[in-house]
Amino acid sequence: MDIFISYSYRDEVELPLALFLLLRDEGCKPYLSQRFSRKKGQIPNIKDIQKTRDILSVSKSLIFLDGPEATRSQWIPWEIGYIAGKNGKVAIFTAAENQSNVTNSEFLSLYPKVSHQDGCLLVDKDSREKIGLYQWVNA
């Protein structure tokens, strides 16, 4: 598995599914948990936590989907911290509908942004250089 998609299950299901399809079209092997099938507010059990940990342990990277409800998630910081501690390959993809919203999560500025330009997903390597997402994941 190349990429773990971290998102809030409170966001519309179309957001993570659209990102999943974009990543797959780039030649990546994304993982999208089925958390959105849970009832909102349901407390996770030990099996949920272990499954998430197992998937994160074999993931090469993580893309955080910064959607409208992302700052309310208790899972996202844990997922990001796991991959950041493992190999540092965390990037942020902001949903189009969330572009004007300023999130109050200061940690988001620590990670590169993913953009969709001319039909390709690019990662901001630094302020002047972008690289293809597939290349970033596999570097």
C-alpha positions as CSV (number, residue, x, y, z in Angstrom):
1,M,0.0,0.0,0.0
2,D,1.4,3.4,-1.0
3,I,-0.8,5.9,0.6
4,F,-3.1,6.0,3.7
5,I,-5.9,8.6,3.2
6,S,-6.6,10.4,6.5
7,Y,-9.9,12.2,6.6
8,S,-12.9,13.0,8.8
9,Y,-15.8,10.6,8.4
10,R,-18.0,13.7,9.1
11,D,-17.1,15.1,5.6
12,E,-19.2,14.1,2.6
13,V,-18.3,10.6,1.4
14,E,-17.6,12.0,-2.1
15,L,-14.5,13.9,-0.9
16,P,-12.4,10.9,0.2
17,L,-13.7,8.8,-2.7
18,A,-12.7,11.5,-5.2
19,L,-9.2,11.7,-3.7
20,F,-8.9,7.8,-3.7
21,L,-9.7,7.9,-7.5
22,L,-7.2,10.7,-8.2
23,L,-4.5,8.8,-6.4
24,R,-5.3,5.5,-8.1
25,D,-5.2,7.3,-11.5
26,E,-1.7,8.5,-10.6
27,G,-0.6,4.9,-10.3
28,C,-0.6,4.8,-6.5
29,K,-2.2,2.2,-4.3
30,P,-4.3,4.2,-1.8
31,Y,-6.0,2.9,1.3
32,L,-9.4,4.4,2.2
33,S,-10.9,3.1,5.4
34,Q,-14.5,2.4,5.6
35,R,-15.0,4.7,8.6
36,F,-17.7,6.6,6.8
37,S,-19.9,3.5,7.1
38,R,-19.9,3.7,10.9
39,K,-22.6,5.6,12.6
40,K,-21.5,9.1,13.4
41,G,-20.4,9.4,17.0
42,Q,-19.8,5.7,17.4
43,I,-16.8,5.0,19.7
44,P,-14.1,3.0,18.1
45,N,-13.2,-0.3,19.7
46,I,-9.8,-2.0,20.1
47,K,-10.2,-3.9,16.7
48,D,-10.7,-0.5,14.9
49,I,-7.5,0.8,16.5
50,Q,-5.5,-2.3,15.8
51,K,-6.7,-2.4,12.1
52,T,-5.7,1.2,11.6
53,R,-2.3,0.7,13.2
54,D,-1.7,-2.4,11.0
55,I,-2.6,-0.5,7.9
56,L,-0.4,2.5,8.9
57,S,2.5,0.2,9.6
58,V,2.6,-1.0,6.0
59,S,1.8,2.4,4.4
60,K,4.6,4.3,2.6
61,S,2.9,7.7,3.2
62,L,-0.2,9.5,4.3
63,I,-2.3,12.2,2.6
64,F,-4.5,14.2,4.9
65,L,-7.7,15.3,3.3
66,D,-8.3,18.8,4.7
67,G,-12.1,18.9,4.4
68,P,-14.6,21.0,6.2
69,E,-14.9,18.7,9.2
70,A,-11.2,17.7,9.5
71,T,-10.4,19.8,12.5
72,R,-13.1,17.9,14.5
73,S,-11.5,14.5,14.0
74,Q,-9.7,12.8,16.8
75,W,-8.2,10.2,14.5
76,I,-6.4,12.5,12.1
77,P,-3.7,13.8,14.5
78,W,-3.0,10.2,15.6
79,E,-2.7,8.9,12.1
80,I,-0.5,11.8,11.0
81,G,1.7,11.4,14.1
82,Y,2.1,7.7,13.4
83,I,3.4,8.2,9.8
84,A,5.3,11.4,10.7
85,G,7.2,9.4,13.3
86,K,7.7,6.4,11.1
87,N,9.1,8.1,8.0
88,G,7.9,11.7,7.7
89,K,5.9,11.2,4.5
90,V,2.9,13.2,5.2
91,A,1.2,15.6,2.7
92,I,-1.9,17.8,2.8
93,F,-4.6,17.8,0.1
94,T,-7.2,20.6,0.7
95,A,-10.7,19.9,-0.6
96,A,-11.8,22.6,-3.1
97,E,-14.7,23.5,-0.9
98,N,-12.4,24.1,2.0
99,Q,-10.0,26.4,0.2
100,S,-11.3,29.6,1.7
101,N,-11.5,28.1,5.3
102,V,-8.6,28.8,7.5
103,T,-8.0,25.8,9.7
104,N,-6.8,26.3,13.3
105,S,-4.4,23.4,13.1
106,E,-0.9,24.9,13.1
107,F,0.7,21.6,12.4
108,L,-0.6,21.6,8.9
109,S,2.0,24.1,7.8
110,L,4.7,21.6,8.7
111,Y,3.8,19.3,5.8
112,P,4.0,19.8,2.0
113,K,0.8,20.5,0.1
114,V,-0.6,18.3,-2.8
115,S,-2.1,20.1,-5.7
116,H,-4.0,19.0,-8.8
117,Q,-2.6,20.8,-11.8
118,D,-3.0,19.9,-15.5
119,G,-4.4,16.5,-14.6
120,C,-1.5,15.6,-12.3
121,L,-1.0,15.4,-8.6
122,L,2.1,17.4,-7.5
123,V,3.7,17.7,-4.1
124,D,5.4,21.0,-3.0
125,K,8.9,19.7,-2.4
126,D,9.8,23.2,-1.3
127,S,8.7,26.8,-2.0
128,R,10.1,26.6,-5.6
129,E,9.9,23.0,-6.6
130,K,7.1,20.5,-7.1
131,I,7.5,16.8,-7.8
132,G,5.0,14.2,-9.0
133,L,3.1,12.5,-6.3
134,Y,4.1,9.0,-7.4
135,Q,7.7,10.0,-7.3
136,W,7.3,11.6,-3.9
137,V,5.7,8.4,-2.5
138,N,8.4,6.2,-3.9
139,A,11.5,8.3,-3.2
